Amino acid sequence: MKFLNKLAAALILLAGFPISAAYAALTIEIVGSGANQIPISVVPFAGENALPPGITAVVAADLQRSGLFKIVDPAGVKPEPHDPAEVNYPDWRARGADALAIGSVLPRPDGKLEVRFHLLDAVKQVQLDAYSYVIDRTLARATAHKIADQIYEKLTGDVGVFSTRIAYIVKSGLRYELQVADADGYGAQTVLASKEPIISPSWSPDGTKLAYVSFERKKPIIYVQSLVSGQRQVLAQFKGNNSAPAWSPDGKQLAIVLTKDGSSQIYLINADGSGVKRLGYSSGIDTEPSFSPDGAAIIFTSDRGGSPQIYRMTVSGSGVQRLTFEGNYNVSPRFSPDGKSFTFVQRVNGSSFHVALQDLASGQMQVLTDTRMDEAPSFAPNGKMLLYATEIGGRGVLAAISSDGRVKQRLSTQAGDVREPEWGPLLK
């Protein structure tokens, strides 16, 4: 994960596979939770046995994984309510539930299913939300994530991200795979497989494409691949290294790093590979660009001052400003979704690498993680969690931590090492 490792060339022989089912899903272990949790009971939906694995188990797991909810066990309530008129609010308050999610799954004549959902305030004894979804049976898990998103947003005021996806690299033996999965680790699919490492996946803003770097032609070339069709196109194959793709918020351009004119510098390129424009003229190494949410600025890593630090410039390449001053090794910056802060990796005590967060207005910095070999932090699209790679027991795993450092998760697979995570955008 070190700064120069990002620039090192490794010959990658890619096998161009269409998207296929992966060998194993990520498993998530909750290792920390929020200080103030909302007690909620998710009552089994009537008729949900028609939708293995059901609706409520997925909803409850989503909410619990966020660290912001305490799941109140509904077992023993008879009869189980599935409509607001059937709810005895004092019973649920006696169990300690402040909120209640109920619903049902009903068959339709056309073979589809209707999923009805109600969110109730057990304290005020009122309905907070209600939705109805008409779905195919294959969309059970996706619908459960939508319901969890609605609950999360209604009770916290923030956008839910349970319906989003993540991308990451899995190394199993001599095989490397670029995979995408739901945010809860299920539905993992292989986008690309290789006998050599695959690096730097980057989501398009609409979530339909991934940009990445391959060396299949004996040199580093940036590709953009559709997650719908599996088709891919060459984005940049200039002389020297082509690396570190990062999409602009409107999806029309990418910031990339090229060495075609000498040392590693940041360029803009249109999404179709045209219109290459150099942004920087540093005497050092500039790399790892990240766009601000409004597309007006780019933060990046540079050693122009003698050690790797985080800098900011306008999208035209002007107004370069150093942002990090604590420590002599700060790399891998990523803007927060609201543009008010950025995350990065800081080396601490010479040998440990931690995920940190810095406020842009005040310059105040907070080290979030206590693991030792952290790399590649990536914000959830609501800015409340960060996904990153780390090493535990000599094996690469993914981890997630809330932006306040309280909620912690660990994601791993039995298939091998997991690296290079990137959290995808909200679904439109």
C-alpha positions in Angstrom: 0.0 0.0 0.0 3.0 2.3 0.2 3.2 5.4 -2.0 5.7 4.0 -4.4 3.9 0.7 -4.7 1.1 2.5 -6.5 3.6 3.5 -9.2 5.3 0.1 -9.5 4.7 -1.8 -12.7 3.6 -5.4 -12.4 2.7 -7.4 -15.6 -0.9 -8.3 -15.4 -2.3 -10.9 -17.7 -6.0 -10.5 -17.6 -8.6 -13.0 -18.7 -11.6 -11.1 -20.0 -14.5 -12.9 -18.4 -18.1 -11.7 -18.5 -19.5 -11.0 -15.1 -20.1 -14.2 -13.2 -21.0 -15.5 -9.8 -18.0 -15.3 -7.4 -16.8 -18.2 -5.2 -17.8 -16.7 -1.8 -19.7 -13.8 -0.3 -18.1 -11.5 2.1 -19.1 -12.1 5.7 -19.5 -9.1 8.1 -18.6 -9.1 11.8 -19.7 -6.2 13.9 -16.9 -5.2 16.3 -18.2 -1.9 17.6 -21.5 0.1 17.7 -22.8 3.6 18.2 -23.3 5.1 21.6 -27.0 5.9 21.2 -28.9 3.2 19.4 -32.5 3.3 18.3 -34.4 0.3 19.7 -36.6 -1.1 16.8 -38.4 -4.4 16.3 -38.7 -5.9 12.9 -41.7 -8.2 12.9 -41.7 -11.1 10.5 -43.7 -10.1 7.4 -46.8 -12.2 6.7 -46.2 -14.5 3.8 -42.4 -13.8 3.6 -41.6 -17.5 3.3 -42.5 -17.1 -0.3 -39.3 -15.0 -0.6 -36.3 -16.9 0.7 -34.4 -15.6 2.7 -37.4 -13.5 3.6 -37.5 -9.8 4.1 -37.2 -9.2 7.9 -33.9 -11.0 8.4 -32.2 -8.8 5.8 -33.8 -5.6 7.1 -32.8 -6.4 10.7 -29.2 -7.3 9.7 -28.8 -4.1 7.7 -30.0 -1.9 10.6 -27.9 -3.8 13.2 -24.8 -3.6 11.0 -25.1 0.2 10.9 -24.4 0.3 14.6 -27.2 2.8 15.1 -30.0 0.4 15.9 -30.7 -2.0 18.7 -32.9 -4.9 17.4 -35.7 -5.8 19.8 -36.7 -9.4 19.5 -40.4 -9.8 18.5 -40.5 -13.4 19.5 -43.5 -14.4 21.6 -45.9 -11.7 20.4 -49.2 -13.4 19.4 -50.7 -12.6 17.1 -47.9 -10.9 15.2 -49.1 -7.6 13.7 -48.9 -7.0 10.0 -51.1 -4.0 9.7 -51.1 -0.8 11.8 -54.6 -1.6 13.1 -53.3 -4.8 14.7 -50.5 -3.1 16.7 -50.8 -3.0 20.5 -48.4 -0.2 21.2 -48.1 -0.7 25.0 -46.9 -4.3 24.4 -44.0 -3.0 22.2 -43.1 -0.2 24.6 -43.0 -2.8 27.4 -40.4 -4.6 25.3 -38.4 -1.5 24.9 -39.1 -0.8 21.3 -39.3 2.8 20.2 -40.1 1.9 16.6 -41.7 -1.0 14.8 -41.5 -2.3 11.2 -44.3 -4.6 10.0 -45.5 -5.8 6.7 -46.7 -8.5 4.4 -45.9 -10.3 1.2 -49.0 -11.0 -1.0 -49.1 -13.0 -4.2 -50.6 -11.4 -7.4 -52.5 -12.9 -10.3 -49.6 -12.0 -12.7 -47.1 -14.2 -10.7 -45.4 -11.2 -9.0 -45.5 -10.4 -5.3 -46.6 -7.3 -3.5 -44.5 -6.3 -0.5 -46.2 -4.0 1.9 -44.3 -2.2 4.6 -45.2 0.1 7.6 -42.9 2.0 9.9 -44.5 2.9 13.2 -43.5 5.1 16.1 -44.2 3.1 19.2 -43.8 6.1 21.5 -46.1 8.5 19.7 -48.3 5.6 18.4 -48.3 6.9 14.8 -47.3 5.7 11.4 -44.1 7.2 10.1 -43.9 5.7 6.7 -45.5 3.1 4.4 -44.6 1.7 1.0 -45.7 -1.0 -1.4 -43.4 -2.7 -3.8 -44.5 -5.0 -6.7 -41.5 -7.3 -7.4 -40.3 -10.5 -8.9 -39.2 -13.2 -6.5 -35.5 -12.6 -7.4 -35.7 -9.1 -6.0 -36.4 -10.0 -2.4 -33.0 -9.0 -1.0 -32.9 -5.8 -3.0 -36.4 -4.9 -1.7 -35.3 -5.6 1.8 -32.4 -3.2 1.4 -34.8 -0.5 0.1 -37.0 -1.0 3.2 -33.9 -0.7 5.4 -32.9 2.4 3.6 -36.3 3.9 4.2 -36.2 3.1 7.9 -32.7 4.4 8.3 -33.5 7.7 6.6 -36.8 8.2 8.5 -35.3 7.5 11.9 -31.8 9.1 11.5 -32.4 11.9 8.9 -29.5 10.6 6.8 -29.7 8.7 3.5 -29.5 4.9 3.8 -26.8 3.1 1.8 -27.9 -0.5 2.2 -28.9 -0.7 -1.5 -25.4 0.3 -2.7 -22.6 -1.9 -3.9 -18.9 -2.2 -3.2 -16.0 -3.3 -5.4 -12.8 -5.0 -4.2 -10.0 -7.3 -5.2 -9.8 -10.9 -3.9 -6.6 -12.9 -4.1 -7.0 -16.7 -3.9 -3.9 -18.7 -4.6 -2.6 -17.5 -7.9 -5.9 -16.1 -8.9 -6.9 -12.4 -8.6 -10.5 -11.2 -9.1 -12.1 -7.9 -9.3 -15.5 -8.4 -7.6 -18.6 -6.4 -6.9 -21.1 -7.2 -4.2 -24.0 -5.7 -2.3 -23.0 -3.5 0.6 -23.8 -6.4 3.0 -21.4 -8.7 1.1 -24.0 -10.8 -0.7 -24.5 -11.2 -4.4 -20.7 -11.1 -5.1 -19.9 -11.3 -8.8 -16.6 -11.5 -10.7 -16.1 -8.6 -13.1 -12.5 -9.5 -14.1 -10.0 -12.3 -13.3 -6.3 -12.4 -13.6 -3.2 -14.5 -12.9 -1.5 -11.2 -11.7 -2.7 -8.4 -9.4 -5.6 -6.1 -10.4 -5.6 -2.6 -8.9 -7.4 0.7 -8.6 -11.1 0.0 -9.3 -13.1 3.2 -9.6 -16.9 3.5 -9.8 -18.7 5.7 -12.4 -21.1 8.1 -10.7 -24.1 6.2 -12.0 -22.8 2.9 -10.8 -22.9 1.1 -14.2 -19.2 1.1 -14.9 -15.8 0.5 -13.3 -12.5 2.0 -14.4 -9.3 0.0 -13.6 -5.7 -0.5 -14.6 -4.5 -3.6 -16.4 -1.1 -4.7 -17.8 -2.4 -7.3 -20.3 -0.5 -5.6 -23.1 2.8 -5.7 -21.1 2.2 -2.1 -20.0 -0.3 -0.4 -17.6 -3.4 0.6 -19.5 -6.6 2.1 -18.1 -9.9 0.4 -19.1 -13.5 1.2 -18.4 -15.8 -1.8 -18.2 -19.6 -1.9 -18.2 -21.2 -3.9 -15.3 -24.3 -4.4 -17.4 -22.8 -5.9 -20.6 -19.3 -6.8 -19.5 -17.9 -4.9 -22.5 -14.9 -2.7 -21.9 -12.9 0.0 -23.7 -9.4 1.4 -23.5 -9.4 4.8 -21.8 -5.7 5.6 -21.7 -2.7 3.7 -23.2 0.0 6.4 -23.5 3.7 5.8 -23.3 4.8 4.9 -19.8 2.3 4.3 -16.9 -1.4 5.0 -17.1 -2.9 4.7 -13.6 -5.1 5.9 -10.7 -8.4 6.6 -12.6 -11.0 8.8 -10.7 -14.4 9.8 -12.1 -15.7 13.4 -12.2 -19.0 13.8 -10.4 -20.9 14.2 -13.8 -19.2 11.1 -15.3 -18.0 13.1 -18.3 -14.3 13.0 -17.4 -11.7 11.1 -15.3 -8.6 12.3 -13.6 -5.8 9.9 -14.3 -2.0 9.7 -13.7 0.4 9.5 -16.6 4.1 9.4 -17.1 4.1 10.1 -20.8 5.8 13.4 -20.3 8.3 12.3 -17.6 7.3 11.9 -13.9 3.9 10.9 -12.7 1.5 13.8 -13.2 -2.3 14.3 -13.1 -4.3 14.7 -16.3 -7.9 15.1 -17.2 -9.4 12.8 -19.9 -12.9 12.6 -21.4 -14.8 9.4 -20.6 -14.4 8.3 -24.3 -10.6 8.6 -24.1 -10.4 12.0 -25.9 -9.3 15.4 -24.8 -6.3 14.7 -22.6 -5.2 17.7 -20.6 -2.3 18.0 -18.2 -3.2 19.6 -14.9 0.1 19.7 -13.0 3.7 20.5 -13.7 5.3 19.3 -10.4 8.9 18.2 -10.2 7.8 15.4 -7.9 5.3 12.5 -8.1 1.6 13.5 -8.2 -0.9 10.7 -7.9 -4.1 9.4 -6.4 -6.5 12.2 -7.5 -10.0 12.6 -6.1 -12.7 15.0 -7.3 -14.7 17.3 -4.9 -18.4 16.6 -5.0 -19.0 19.8 -7.0 -16.3 18.9 -9.5 -14.5 22.2 -8.9 -11.4 20.8 -7.1 -9.1 17.8 -6.9 -7.2 16.5 -4.0 -4.1 14.3 -4.6 -0.9 12.9 -3.1 2.4 14.5 -4.0 6.0 14.2 -2.7 6.9 17.6 -4.2 7.8 18.9 -0.7 10.1 15.9 0.1 7.5 13.5 1.6 4.1 12.2 0.5 1.4 14.7 1.5 -2.1 15.7 0.5 -2.6 18.7 -1.8 -5.6 20.4 -3.4 -5.9 22.3 -6.7 -8.7 23.6 -8.9 -9.9 21.4 -11.7 -8.0 23.6 -14.1 -4.7 22.8 -12.2 -4.3 26.2 -10.5 -4.2 27.2 -6.8 -2.2 24.3 -5.5 -2.4 24.1 -1.7 -0.9 21.7 0.8 -3.5 20.3 3.2 -1.7 17.9 5.5 1.1 18.9 7.9 1.0 16.3 10.7 3.4 13.5 10.0 5.7 12.8 7.1 3.6 10.3 5.2 0.0 11.0 4.2 -1.5 9.3 1.1 -4.6 8.0 -0.6 -7.0 11.0 -0.1 -10.7 10.8 -0.9 -13.2 13.6 -0.6 -16.3 13.2 1.7 -19.6 13.2 -0.1 -20.4 16.7 1.3 -17.0 18.1 0.4 -16.3 19.3 3.9 -13.6 16.8 4.8 -11.4 14.1 3.3 -10.1 10.8 4.4 -6.5 9.5 3.9 -3.9 7.1 5.2 -1.3 8.3 7.7 1.8 6.5 8.7 2.1 6.5 12.5 5.2 5.7 14.6 7.1 4.7 11.4 5.4 1.3 10.8 1.7 1.6 11.3 -0.8 2.9 8.7 -4.1 4.3 9.9 -7.2 5.8 8.3 -7.6 9.4 9.2 -10.1 12.1 8.6 -9.4 15.9 8.2 -11.8 18.8 8.2 -11.1 21.1 5.3 -12.2 24.3 7.1 -10.4 23.9 10.4 -7.6 21.5 9.4 -8.5 19.4 12.4 -7.4 15.8 12.0 -8.7 12.6 13.6 -7.1 9.2 13.4 -10.1 6.7 13.1 -8.6 3.2 13.1 -6.4 1.2 15.5 -5.5 -1.6 13.0 -1.9 -1.4 11.7 -1.8 -1.9 8.0 -4.7 0.1 6.7 -5.0 1.3 3.1 -7.4 2.6 0.4 -10.2 4.3 2.5 -13.5 5.0 0.6 -16.5 6.9 1.9 -20.0 5.5 1.8 -22.2 7.8 -0.3 -23.9 9.2 2.7 -20.5 10.0 4.3 -21.3 8.1 7.6 -19.0 5.1 7.0 -15.6 4.5 5.5 -14.6 1.2 3.9 -10.9 0.3 3.8 -8.5 -2.6 3.6 -6.4 -3.8 6.4 -4.4 -6.9 7.5 -5.4 -9.2 10.3 -3.6 -12.4 11.1 -1.4 -12.0 8.0 -4.5 -11.9 5.7 -6.0 -9.0 3.9 -9.6 -8.2 4.9 -11.9 -5.3 4.4 -13.1 -3.2 7.3 -15.5 -0.3 7.8 -15.7 2.4 10.4 -18.0 5.3 11.1 -16.8 8.8 10.5 -16.9 9.4 14.2 -14.8 6.2 14.8 -17.4 4.4 17.0 -19.1 1.9 14.7 -16.7 -0.8 13.4 -17.2 -3.7 11.1 -14.9 -6.4 9.6 -15.6 -8.0 6.2 -13.8 -11.1 5.0 -14.1 -14.1 2.8 -12.8 -17.6 3.2 -11.6 -17.5 -0.4 -8.5 -15.5 0.3 -7.1 -11.9 0.8 -9.4 -9.0 0.1 -8.0 -5.6 -0.9 -8.5 -2.4 -2.9 -12.1 -1.6 -1.8 -14.2 1.1 -3.4 -17.8 2.0 -2.2 -20.2 2.5 -5.0 -22.6 5.4 -5.5 -26.3 5.7 -4.5 -28.6 4.0 -7.0 -30.5 6.5 -9.1 
